[in-house]
């Protein structure tokens, strides 16, 4: 279960923490999740390896408490800020409400729904201006994973970089995780994904293929670019590094030419 949650957190563009406040902090259930995310803090601050979405991911806090104390949310805000930092999410504000103690009081509050709508619009509006790019290879275990990570890391909020495979492997390649860590990019807890459902989900404007062959589908309205890259699976670490560096160079060229 923990790895499933880690995967969702790594895929998220926006993370919203929503919790009542008890004794100046979040619920015990949510705090247990926060504590289990120590692995992200250690990877970032001990190993200096960062998530490729760290420059663009946003975090937001929504909370309510029964009392009206001035410092009611101070502990919660501090914990949430550290949590977002560990996840590679920029703290983008909060909505907190005092004196909420009975069922229905949030729903009947004169400002809550309007406040939430405004905050949500501000959080997600930048996401719609990004160019949607899908990187595709056969197994979605090495090449397309590295390409999407480099694109997100280098292009920031100019790109929505996703990846998928025509024949997805059961898991991503551990050697790929290792060589990307050498570049300071964290690839832990990622899952392989199937190509056609991913196309339907994001409607890419640009499809970059790299070895998915005749199974790479035609995408109406999308520009298609093919990179001739060898599959590093089963090869030496040095070969994996060579492919990694070629992908990074190709992604840099892509950003200059297409964004």
Number of C-alpha atoms within 10 A of each C-alpha: 5 10 11 12 13 19 14 14 17 23 16 14 18 18 21 17 15 17 18 19 21 16 11 16 22 23 15 10 9 14 15 11 14 18 10 12 18 14 12 22 20 13 20 20 12 9 12 15 20 23 24 23 28 20 17 20 24 22 25 22 20 16 20 20 21 15 14 12 11 8 9 21 23 12 15 21 21 11 15 22 20 15 23 24 18 23 28 24 25 19 20 17 15 17 14 19 21 16 13 18 13 8 8 9 12 16 10 10 12 10 11 16 13 11 11 14 11 11 16 14 10 12 19 13 10 12 17 12 12 16 17 19 24 26 26 29 28 24 27 28 30 25 30 26 27 25 26 26 23 25 26 22 20 18 23 18 19 19 21 22 26 24 27 29 28 21 17 18 17 12 15 20 20 14 19 24 20 18 21 22 19 13 14 17 23 25 24 20 18 19 19 21 22 18 26 15 11 17 19 10 9 14 17 24 16 19 24 23 25 23 22 19 12 7 14 19 14 10 16 10 10 16 13 16 13 14 13 9 15 13 18 21 17 10 10 11 15 11 15 23 18 15 20 23 16 15 22 19 13 16 21 15 11 15 14 10 8 8 10
